[in-house]
């Protein structure tokens, strides 16, 4: 093996990376699901806070909210 070949990227010796591929896929899916759940939770939280603020403003103005 020449010096130039020793620095080259070589394929794995076994040639079977199914376990690694599956682990990467599972980690990516869990990460995506947790991110989506967190974003949805933020939307719900923001909507509830907005509702609280709206009720507070209407109570200070002594008006009934339009429906």
N, C-alpha and C positions, 0 to 999 in steps of 0.2 A: 504494500500500500504506500503510495507516495505521500509526501507531506501535504500536498494540495487536497488529496482525497480525505485525509484525516479530519479536515475542517468542514467537509461537506455534510449536509444534513442527510442522514440515512434513515430509511424506514425502520420501524421497530423489528426486532429479531423474530418475534412471534407472528407478526402480521395480523393479529386478532385484537382489536381494540373495542369490541362490542361492550364490554363492561364499563369502560371509560365513557363511551358515547352515551350509554344509558344513564349513567350517573350525571353527566353534564345536562342531558335532557331533563331529568327529574329535577335537578337543582334549578334549571331555567324555568320550568313550569311552576314550581313552588314560588319562586321569586316573582313571576308574572302574576300569579293568583293573589299573593299577598299585597303586591302593589295595587292591583285592581280593587281589592277589598278596602285598602286604606283610602284610596281616592273616593270610592263610593261613600265610605264613612265620613270623609271630609265634606262631601256634598250634603249629606243628611245633617251633619252638625251645623253647617252654615245655614241651611234652610231653617233649622230650629232657632238658631240665634236671630236670624232675620225676623222670624215670627214673633219672638219675644220683644225685639226692638219695635216692631210695628205696633204691637199691643200697648207697649209703654208710651209711644208717641200718641196714639189715639186716646189713651186714658188721660194724658196730660192736656190734650186739646179738648177733652170732653166731647169727643165725636164718636159716633159709631162707625166702624169700618164699612166700606162699601162691599157688597157681595155680588 
